């Protein structure tokens, strides 16, 4: 998948210095997730439903 067109977003909670954050980019049919400290590193591609389920599980809101 071509990620050169991805518009990466970081949480407003991450602060101006980055820190331990993930970045998300909405693409056709999937959400790309990457480590903000390693922008050229690996990218995880998830469906929106899979990302929602992961966040709900992590936050205990499922």
mmCIF file of the N, C-alpha and C atoms, coordinates in Angstrom:
data_MODEL
# 
_entry.id   MODEL 
# 
loop_
_atom_site.group_PDB 
_atom_site.id 
_atom_site.type_symbol 
_atom_site.label_atom_id 
_atom_site.label_alt_id 
_atom_site.label_comp_id 
_atom_site.label_asym_id 
_atom_site.label_entity_id 
_atom_site.label_seq_id 
_atom_site.pdbx_PDB_ins_code 
_atom_site.Cartn_x 
_atom_site.Cartn_y 
_atom_site.Cartn_z 
_atom_site.occupancy 
_atom_site.B_iso_or_equiv 
_atom_site.pdbx_formal_charge 
_atom_site.auth_seq_id 
_atom_site.auth_comp_id 
_atom_site.auth_asym_id 
_atom_site.auth_atom_id 
_atom_site.pdbx_PDB_model_num 
ATOM 1   N N  . UNK A 1 1  ? 0.843   -1.171 0.000  1.00 0.00 ? 1  UNK A N  1 
ATOM 2   C CA . UNK A 1 1  ? 0.000   0.000  0.000  1.00 0.00 ? 1  UNK A CA 1 
ATOM 3   C C  . UNK A 1 1  ? 0.895   1.242  0.000  1.00 0.00 ? 1  UNK A C  1 
ATOM 4   N N  . UNK A 1 2  ? 0.547   2.202  -0.827 1.00 0.00 ? 2  UNK A N  1 
ATOM 5   C CA . UNK A 1 2  ? 1.313   3.441  -0.936 1.00 0.00 ? 2  UNK A CA 1 
ATOM 6   C C  . UNK A 1 2  ? 0.963   4.372  0.220  1.00 0.00 ? 2  UNK A C  1 
ATOM 7   N N  . UNK A 1 3  ? 1.907   4.596  1.115  1.00 0.00 ? 3  UNK A N  1 
ATOM 8   C CA . UNK A 1 3  ? 1.667   5.457  2.277  1.00 0.00 ? 3  UNK A CA 1 
ATOM 9   C C  . UNK A 1 3  ? 2.200   6.875  2.084  1.00 0.00 ? 3  UNK A C  1 
ATOM 10  N N  . UNK A 1 4  ? 2.694   7.177  0.891  1.00 0.00 ? 4  UNK A N  1 
ATOM 11  C CA . UNK A 1 4  ? 3.247   8.519  0.667  1.00 0.00 ? 4  UNK A CA 1 
ATOM 12  C C  . UNK A 1 4  ? 2.164   9.591  0.700  1.00 0.00 ? 4  UNK A C  1 
ATOM 13  N N  . UNK A 1 5  ? 0.912   9.205  0.472  1.00 0.00 ? 5  UNK A N  1 
ATOM 14  C CA . UNK A 1 5  ? -0.175  10.172 0.506  1.00 0.00 ? 5  UNK A CA 1 
ATOM 15  C C  . UNK A 1 5  ? -0.840  10.271 1.879  1.00 0.00 ? 5  UNK A C  1 
ATOM 16  N N  . UNK A 1 6  ? -0.400  9.443  2.822  1.00 0.00 ? 6  UNK A N  1 
ATOM 17  C CA . UNK A 1 6  ? -1.014  9.403  4.148  1.00 0.00 ? 6  UNK A CA 1 
ATOM 18  C C  . UNK A 1 6  ? -0.820  10.730 4.882  1.00 0.00 ? 6  UNK A C  1 
ATOM 19  N N  . UNK A 1 7  ? -1.882  11.190 5.527  1.00 0.00 ? 7  UNK A N  1 
ATOM 20  C CA . UNK A 1 7  ? -1.822  12.381 6.374  1.00 0.00 ? 7  UNK A CA 1 
ATOM 21  C C  . UNK A 1 7  ? -1.868  11.902 7.821  1.00 0.00 ? 7  UNK A C  1 
ATOM 22  N N  . UNK A 1 8  ? -0.695  11.830 8.423  1.00 0.00 ? 8  UNK A N  1 
ATOM 23  C CA . UNK A 1 8  ? -0.549  11.280 9.762  1.00 0.00 ? 8  UNK A CA 1 
ATOM 24  C C  . UNK A 1 8  ? -1.029  12.281 10.801 1.00 0.00 ? 8  UNK A C  1 
ATOM 25  N N  . UNK A 1 9  ? -1.722  11.773 11.827 1.00 0.00 ? 9  UNK A N  1 
ATOM 26  C CA . UNK A 1 9  ? -2.210  12.599 12.936 1.00 0.00 ? 9  UNK A CA 1 
ATOM 27  C C  . UNK A 1 9  ? -1.743  12.000 14.253 1.00 0.00 ? 9  UNK A C  1 
ATOM 28  N N  . UNK A 1 10 ? -1.434  12.873 15.173 1.00 0.00 ? 10 UNK A N  1 
ATOM 29  C CA . UNK A 1 10 ? -0.996  12.467 16.506 1.00 0.00 ? 10 UNK A CA 1 
ATOM 30  C C  . UNK A 1 10 ? -1.995  13.020 17.521 1.00 0.00 ? 10 UNK A C  1 
ATOM 31  N N  . UNK A 1 11 ? -2.183  12.330 18.588 1.00 0.00 ? 11 UNK A N  1 
ATOM 32  C CA . UNK A 1 11 ? -3.100  12.768 19.632 1.00 0.00 ? 11 UNK A CA 1 
ATOM 33  C C  . UNK A 1 11 ? -2.692  14.124 20.199 1.00 0.00 ? 11 UNK A C  1 
ATOM 34  N N  . UNK A 1 12 ? -3.681  14.927 20.520 1.00 0.00 ? 12 UNK A N  1 
ATOM 35  C CA . UNK A 1 12 ? -3.395  16.224 21.147 1.00 0.00 ? 12 UNK A CA 1 
ATOM 36  C C  . UNK A 1 12 ? -2.820  16.032 22.548 1.00 0.00 ? 12 UNK A C  1 
ATOM 37  N N  . UNK A 1 13 ? -2.980  14.864 23.128 1.00 0.00 ? 13 UNK A N  1 
ATOM 38  C CA . UNK A 1 13 ? -2.422  14.566 24.450 1.00 0.00 ? 13 UNK A CA 1 
ATOM 39  C C  . UNK A 1 13 ? -0.918  14.302 24.409 1.00 0.00 ? 13 UNK A C  1 
ATOM 40  N N  . UNK A 1 14 ? -0.349  14.164 23.219 1.00 0.00 ? 14 UNK A N  1 
ATOM 41  C CA . UNK A 1 14 ? 1.061   13.795 23.116 1.00 0.00 ? 14 UNK A CA 1 
ATOM 42  C C  . UNK A 1 14 ? 2.001   14.946 23.461 1.00 0.00 ? 14 UNK A C  1 
ATOM 43  N N  . UNK A 1 15 ? 1.538   16.171 23.390 1.00 0.00 ? 15 UNK A N  1 
ATOM 44  C CA . UNK A 1 15 ? 2.380   17.317 23.730 1.00 0.00 ? 15 UNK A CA 1 
ATOM 45  C C  . UNK A 1 15 ? 3.309   17.690 22.589 1.00 0.00 ? 15 UNK A C  1 
ATOM 46  N N  . UNK A 1 16 ? 3.964   18.813 22.698 1.00 0.00 ? 16 UNK A N  1 
ATOM 47  C CA . UNK A 1 16 ? 4.797   19.316 21.609 1.00 0.00 ? 16 UNK A CA 1 
ATOM 48  C C  . UNK A 1 16 ? 6.102   18.556 21.395 1.00 0.00 ? 16 UNK A C  1 
ATOM 49  N N  . UNK A 1 17 ? 6.564   17.815 22.381 1.00 0.00 ? 17 UNK A N  1 
ATOM 50  C CA . UNK A 1 17 ? 7.843   17.116 22.275 1.00 0.00 ? 17 UNK A CA 1 
ATOM 51  C C  . UNK A 1 17 ? 7.704   15.667 21.839 1.00 0.00 ? 17 UNK A C  1 
ATOM 52  N N  . UNK A 1 18 ? 6.529   15.281 21.428 1.00 0.00 ? 18 UNK A N  1 
ATOM 53  C CA . UNK A 1 18 ? 6.348   13.895 20.962 1.00 0.00 ? 18 UNK A CA 1 
ATOM 54  C C  . UNK A 1 18 ? 6.113   12.949 22.108 1.00 0.00 ? 18 UNK A C  1 
ATOM 55  N N  . UNK A 1 19 ? 7.126   12.268 22.536 1.00 0.00 ? 19 UNK A N  1 
ATOM 56  C CA . UNK A 1 19 ? 6.969   11.293 23.608 1.00 0.00 ? 19 UNK A CA 1 
ATOM 57  C C  . UNK A 1 19 ? 6.598   9.939  23.051 1.00 0.00 ? 19 UNK A C  1 
ATOM 58  N N  . UNK A 1 20 ? 5.981   9.137  23.879 1.00 0.00 ? 20 UNK A N  1 
ATOM 59  C CA . UNK A 1 20 ? 5.590   7.786  23.481 1.00 0.00 ? 20 UNK A CA 1 
ATOM 60  C C  . UNK A 1 20 ? 4.207   7.822  22.858 1.00 0.00 ? 20 UNK A C  1 
ATOM 61  N N  . UNK A 1 21 ? 4.158   8.031  21.572 1.00 0.00 ? 21 UNK A N  1 
ATOM 62  C CA . UNK A 1 21 ? 2.880   8.212  20.885 1.00 0.00 ? 21 UNK A CA 1 
ATOM 63  C C  . UNK A 1 21 ? 2.789   7.332  19.655 1.00 0.00 ? 21 UNK A C  1 
ATOM 64  N N  . UNK A 1 22 ? 1.564   7.130  19.239 1.00 0.00 ? 22 UNK A N  1 
ATOM 65  C CA . UNK A 1 22 ? 1.316   6.528  17.941 1.00 0.00 ? 22 UNK A CA 1 
ATOM 66  C C  . UNK A 1 22 ? 0.699   7.588  17.054 1.00 0.00 ? 22 UNK A C  1 
ATOM 67  N N  . UNK A 1 23 ? 0.851   7.404  15.767 1.00 0.00 ? 23 UNK A N  1 
ATOM 68  C CA . UNK A 1 23 ? 0.227   8.281  14.793 1.00 0.00 ? 23 UNK A CA 1 
ATOM 69  C C  . UNK A 1 23 ? -0.720  7.444  13.953 1.00 0.00 ? 23 UNK A C  1 
ATOM 70  N N  . UNK A 1 24 ? -1.821  8.048  13.534 1.00 0.00 ? 24 UNK A N  1 
ATOM 71  C CA . UNK A 1 24 ? -2.823  7.368  12.726 1.00 0.00 ? 24 UNK A CA 1 
ATOM 72  C C  . UNK A 1 24 ? -3.013  8.104  11.410 1.00 0.00 ? 24 UNK A C  1 
ATOM 73  N N  . UNK A 1 25 ? -3.307  7.347  10.377 1.00 0.00 ? 25 UNK A N  1 
ATOM 74  C CA . UNK A 1 25 ? -3.645  7.921  9.081  1.00 0.00 ? 25 UNK A CA 1 
ATOM 75  C C  . UNK A 1 25 ? -4.797  7.117  8.492  1.00 0.00 ? 25 UNK A C  1 
ATOM 76  N N  . UNK A 1 26 ? -5.870  7.806  8.177  1.00 0.00 ? 26 UNK A N  1 
ATOM 77  C CA . UNK A 1 26 ? -6.999  7.142  7.540  1.00 0.00 ? 26 UNK A CA 1 
ATOM 78  C C  . UNK A 1 26 ? -6.743  6.974  6.053  1.00 0.00 ? 26 UNK A C  1 
ATOM 79  N N  . UNK A 1 27 ? -6.852  5.759  5.584  1.00 0.00 ? 27 UNK A N  1 
ATOM 80  C CA . UNK A 1 27 ? -6.669  5.452  4.172  1.00 0.00 ? 27 UNK A CA 1 
ATOM 81  C C  . UNK A 1 27 ? -7.909  4.726  3.676  1.00 0.00 ? 27 UNK A C  1 
ATOM 82  N N  . UNK A 1 28 ? -7.964  4.433  2.410  1.00 0.00 ? 28 UNK A N  1 
ATOM 83  C CA . UNK A 1 28 ? -9.133  3.769  1.835  1.00 0.00 ? 28 UNK A CA 1 
ATOM 84  C C  . UNK A 1 28 ? -9.362  2.401  2.484  1.00 0.00 ? 28 UNK A C  1 
ATOM 85  N N  . UNK A 1 29 ? -10.360 2.319  3.343  1.00 0.00 ? 29 UNK A N  1 
ATOM 86  C CA . UNK A 1 29 ? -10.742 1.049  3.944  1.00 0.00 ? 29 UNK A CA 1 
ATOM 87  C C  . UNK A 1 29 ? -9.938  0.607  5.144  1.00 0.00 ? 29 UNK A C  1 
ATOM 88  N N  . UNK A 1 30 ? -8.865  1.311  5.489  1.00 0.00 ? 30 UNK A N  1 
ATOM 89  C CA . UNK A 1 30 ? -8.036  0.916  6.627  1.00 0.00 ? 30 UNK A CA 1 
ATOM 90  C C  . UNK A 1 30 ? -7.535  2.148  7.375  1.00 0.00 ? 30 UNK A C  1 
ATOM 91  N N  . UNK A 1 31 ? -6.999  1.884  8.556  1.00 0.00 ? 31 UNK A N  1 
ATOM 92  C CA . UNK A 1 31 ? -6.304  2.905  9.324  1.00 0.00 ? 31 UNK A CA 1 
ATOM 93  C C  . UNK A 1 31 ? -4.868  2.429  9.494  1.00 0.00 ? 31 UNK A C  1 
ATOM 94  N N  . UNK A 1 32 ? -3.923  3.296  9.156  1.00 0.00 ? 32 UNK A N  1 
ATOM 95  C CA . UNK A 1 32 ? -2.510  2.981  9.330  1.00 0.00 ? 32 UNK A CA 1 
ATOM 96  C C  . UNK A 1 32 ? -2.067  3.502  10.693 1.00 0.00 ? 32 UNK A C  1 
ATOM 97  N N  . UNK A 1 33 ? -1.281  2.710  11.397 1.00 0.00 ? 33 UNK A N  1 
ATOM 98  C CA . UNK A 1 33 ? -0.804  3.062  12.730 1.00 0.00 ? 33 UNK A CA 1 
ATOM 99  C C  . UNK A 1 33 ? 0.710   2.908  12.741 1.00 0.00 ? 33 UNK A C  1 
ATOM 100 N N  . UNK A 1 34 ? 1.415   3.920  13.273 1.00 0.00 ? 34 UNK A N  1 
ATOM 101 C CA . UNK A 1 34 ? 2.873   3.826  13.356 1.00 0.00 ? 34 UNK A CA 1 
ATOM 102 C C  . UNK A 1 34 ? 3.358   4.489  14.638 1.00 0.00 ? 34 UNK A C  1 
ATOM 103 N N  . UNK A 1 35 ? 4.574   4.185  15.006 1.00 0.00 ? 35 UNK A N  1 
ATOM 104 C CA . UNK A 1 35 ? 5.243   4.783  16.166 1.00 0.00 ? 35 UNK A CA 1 
ATOM 105 C C  . UNK A 1 35 ? 5.752   6.160  15.757 1.00 0.00 ? 35 UNK A C  1 
ATOM 106 N N  . UNK A 1 36 ? 5.376   7.182  16.500 1.00 0.00 ? 36 UNK A N  1 
ATOM 107 C CA . UNK A 1 36 ? 5.775   8.547  16.134 1.00 0.00 ? 36 UNK A CA 1 
ATOM 108 C C  . UNK A 1 36 ? 7.279   8.765  16.218 1.00 0.00 ? 36 UNK A C  1 
ATOM 109 N N  . UNK A 1 37 ? 7.967   7.959  17.016 1.00 0.00 ? 37 UNK A N  1 
ATOM 110 C CA . UNK A 1 37 ? 9.413   8.115  17.148 1.00 0.00 ? 37 UNK A CA 1 
ATOM 111 C C  . UNK A 1 37 ? 10.174  7.474  15.985 1.00 0.00 ? 37 UNK A C  1 
ATOM 112 N N  . UNK A 1 38 ? 9.497   6.594  15.229 1.00 0.00 ? 38 UNK A N  1 
ATOM 113 C CA . UNK A 1 38 ? 10.126  5.886  14.117 1.00 0.00 ? 38 UNK A CA 1 
ATOM 114 C C  . UNK A 1 38 ? 9.214   6.002  12.886 1.00 0.00 ? 38 UNK A C  1 
ATOM 115 N N  . UNK A 1 39 ? 9.095   7.196  12.322 1.00 0.00 ? 39 UNK A N  1 
ATOM 116 C CA . UNK A 1 39 ? 8.144   7.382  11.223 1.00 0.00 ? 39 UNK A CA 1 
ATOM 117 C C  . UNK A 1 39 ? 8.449   6.566  9.971  1.00 0.00 ? 39 UNK A C  1 
ATOM 118 N N  . UNK A 1 40 ? 9.683   6.141  9.801  1.00 0.00 ? 40 UNK A N  1 
ATOM 119 C CA . UNK A 1 40 ? 10.030  5.302  8.652  1.00 0.00 ? 40 UNK A CA 1 
ATOM 120 C C  . UNK A 1 40 ? 10.009  3.820  8.986  1.00 0.00 ? 40 UNK A C  1 
ATOM 121 N N  . UNK A 1 41 ? 9.564   3.495  10.193 1.00 0.00 ? 41 UNK A N  1 
ATOM 122 C CA . UNK A 1 41 ? 9.521   2.104  10.635 1.00 0.00 ? 41 UNK A CA 1 
ATOM 123 C C  . UNK A 1 41 ? 8.273   1.394  10.146 1.00 0.00 ? 41 UNK A C  1 
ATOM 124 N N  . UNK A 1 42 ? 7.988   0.255  10.727 1.00 0.00 ? 42 UNK A N  1 
ATOM 125 C CA . UNK A 1 42 ? 6.846   -0.548 10.284 1.00 0.00 ? 42 UNK A CA 1 
ATOM 126 C C  . UNK A 1 42 ? 5.518   0.149  10.564 1.00 0.00 ? 42 UNK A C  1 
ATOM 127 N N  . UNK A 1 43 ? 4.528   -0.194 9.753  1.00 0.00 ? 43 UNK A N  1 
ATOM 128 C CA . UNK A 1 43 ? 3.183   0.367  9.869  1.00 0.00 ? 43 UNK A CA 1 
ATOM 129 C C  . UNK A 1 43 ? 2.204   -0.789 10.019 1.00 0.00 ? 43 UNK A C  1 
ATOM 130 N N  . UNK A 1 44 ? 1.298   -0.643 10.953 1.00 0.00 ? 44 UNK A N  1 
ATOM 131 C CA . UNK A 1 44 ? 0.246   -1.630 11.172 1.00 0.00 ? 44 UNK A CA 1 
ATOM 132 C C  . UNK A 1 44 ? -1.003  -1.135 10.453 1.00 0.00 ? 44 UNK A C  1 
ATOM 133 N N  . UNK A 1 45 ? -1.606  -1.974 9.625  1.00 0.00 ? 45 UNK A N  1 
ATOM 134 C CA . UNK A 1 45 ? -2.834  -1.620 8.914  1.00 0.00 ? 45 UNK A CA 1 
ATOM 135 C C  . UNK A 1 45 ? -3.994  -2.378 9.542  1.00 0.00 ? 45 UNK A C  1 
ATOM 136 N N  . UNK A 1 46 ? -5.001  -1.632 9.967  1.00 0.00 ? 46 UNK A N  1 
ATOM 137 C CA . UNK A 1 46 ? -6.167  -2.221 10.623 1.00 0.00 ? 46 UNK A CA 1 
ATOM 138 C C  . UNK A 1 46 ? -7.441  -1.703 9.979  1.00 0.00 ? 46 UNK A C  1 
ATOM 139 N N  . UNK A 1 47 ? -8.474  -2.527 9.983  1.00 0.00 ? 47 UNK A N  1 
ATOM 140 C CA . UNK A 1 47 ? -9.777  -1.992 9.601  1.00 0.00 ? 47 UNK A CA 1 
ATOM 141 C C  . UNK A 1 47 ? -10.227 -1.054 10.721 1.00 0.00 ? 47 UNK A C  1 
ATOM 142 N N  . UNK A 1 48 ? -11.171 -0.195 10.418 1.00 0.00 ? 48 UNK A N  1 
ATOM 143 C CA . UNK A 1 48 ? -11.680 0.717  11.452 1.00 0.00 ? 48 UNK A CA 1 
ATOM 144 C C  . UNK A 1 48 ? -12.311 -0.071 12.604 1.00 0.00 ? 48 UNK A C  1 
ATOM 145 N N  . UNK A 1 49 ? -13.006 -1.147 12.278 1.00 0.00 ? 49 UNK A N  1 
ATOM 146 C CA . UNK A 1 49 ? -13.631 -1.976 13.312 1.00 0.00 ? 49 UNK A CA 1 
ATOM 147 C C  . UNK A 1 49 ? -12.576 -2.630 14.203 1.00 0.00 ? 49 UNK A C  1 
ATOM 148 N N  . UNK A 1 50 ? -11.479 -3.107 13.610 1.00 0.00 ? 50 UNK A N  1 
ATOM 149 C CA . UNK A 1 50 ? -10.418 -3.734 14.399 1.00 0.00 ? 50 UNK A CA 1 
ATOM 150 C C  . UNK A 1 50 ? -9.741  -2.719 15.308 1.00 0.00 ? 50 UNK A C  1 
ATOM 151 N N  . UNK A 1 51 ? -9.506  -1.511 14.811 1.00 0.00 ? 51 UNK A N  1 
ATOM 152 C CA . UNK A 1 51 ? -8.901  -0.468 15.643 1.00 0.00 ? 51 UNK A CA 1 
ATOM 153 C C  . UNK A 1 51 ? -9.841  -0.091 16.780 1.00 0.00 ? 51 UNK A C  1 
ATOM 154 N N  . UNK A 1 52 ? -11.118 0.074  16.474 1.00 0.00 ? 52 UNK A N  1 
ATOM 155 C CA . UNK A 1 52 ? -12.097 0.396  17.510 1.00 0.00 ? 52 UNK A CA 1 
ATOM 156 C C  . UNK A 1 52 ? -12.111 -0.686 18.589 1.00 0.00 ? 52 UNK A C  1 
ATOM 157 N N  . UNK A 1 53 ? -12.108 -1.940 18.181 1.00 0.00 ? 53 UNK A N  1 
ATOM 158 C CA . UNK A 1 53 ? -12.097 -3.040 19.150 1.00 0.00 ? 53 UNK A CA 1 
ATOM 159 C C  . UNK A 1 53 ? -10.839 -3.042 19.993 1.00 0.00 ? 53 UNK A C  1 
ATOM 160 N N  . UNK A 1 54 ? -9.691  -2.761 19.390 1.00 0.00 ? 54 UNK A N  1 
ATOM 161 C CA . UNK A 1 54 ? -8.435  -2.724 20.143 1.00 0.00 ? 54 UNK A CA 1 
ATOM 162 C C  . UNK A 1 54 ? -8.459  -1.601 21.170 1.00 0.00 ? 54 UNK A C  1 
ATOM 163 N N  . UNK A 1 55 ? -8.945  -0.430 20.769 1.00 0.00 ? 55 UNK A N  1 
ATOM 164 C CA . UNK A 1 55 ? -9.004  0.704  21.705 1.00 0.00 ? 55 UNK A CA 1 
ATOM 165 C C  . UNK A 1 55 ? -9.995  0.410  22.829 1.00 0.00 ? 55 UNK A C  1 
ATOM 166 N N  . UNK A 1 56 ? -11.135 -0.161 22.497 1.00 0.00 ? 56 UNK A N  1 
ATOM 167 C CA . UNK A 1 56 ? -12.116 -0.493 23.533 1.00 0.00 ? 56 UNK A CA 1 
ATOM 168 C C  . UNK A 1 56 ? -11.571 -1.522 24.511 1.00 0.00 ? 56 UNK A C  1 
ATOM 169 N N  . UNK A 1 57 ? -10.848 -2.500 23.998 1.00 0.00 ? 57 UNK A N  1 
ATOM 170 C CA . UNK A 1 57 ? -10.249 -3.496 24.879 1.00 0.00 ? 57 UNK A CA 1 
ATOM 171 C C  . UNK A 1 57 ? -9.195  -2.869 25.780 1.00 0.00 ? 57 UNK A C  1 
ATOM 172 N N  . UNK A 1 58 ? -8.358  -2.023 25.203 1.00 0.00 ? 58 UNK A N  1 
ATOM 173 C CA . UNK A 1 58 ? -7.274  -1.386 25.973 1.00 0.00 ? 58 UNK A CA 1 
ATOM 174 C C  . UNK A 1 58 ? -7.807  -0.444 27.049 1.00 0.00 ? 58 UNK A C  1 
ATOM 175 N N  . UNK A 1 59 ? -8.939  0.194  26.769 1.00 0.00 ? 59 UNK A N  1 
ATOM 176 C CA . UNK A 1 59 ? -9.473  1.171  27.724 1.00 0.00 ? 59 UNK A CA 1 
ATOM 177 C C  . UNK A 1 59 ? -10.570 0.593  28.607 1.00 0.00 ? 59 UNK A C  1 
ATOM 178 N N  . UNK A 1 60 ? -10.941 -0.656 28.355 1.00 0.00 ? 60 UNK A N  1 
ATOM 179 C CA . UNK A 1 60 ? -11.968 -1.305 29.161 1.00 0.00 ? 60 UNK A CA 1 
ATOM 180 C C  . UNK A 1 60 ? -13.368 -0.767 28.913 1.00 0.00 ? 60 UNK A C  1 
ATOM 181 N N  . UNK A 1 61 ? -13.628 -0.252 27.702 1.00 0.00 ? 61 UNK A N  1 
ATOM 182 C CA . UNK A 1 61 ? -14.927 0.330  27.395 1.00 0.00 ? 61 UNK A CA 1 
ATOM 183 C C  . UNK A 1 61 ? -15.764 -0.523 26.447 1.00 0.00 ? 61 UNK A C  1 
ATOM 184 N N  . UNK A 1 62 ? -15.448 -1.787 26.355 1.00 0.00 ? 62 UNK A N  1 
ATOM 185 C CA . UNK A 1 62 ? -16.199 -2.648 25.425 1.00 0.00 ? 62 UNK A CA 1 
ATOM 186 C C  . UNK A 1 62 ? -17.412 -3.229 26.024 1.00 0.00 ? 62 UNK A C  1 
# 
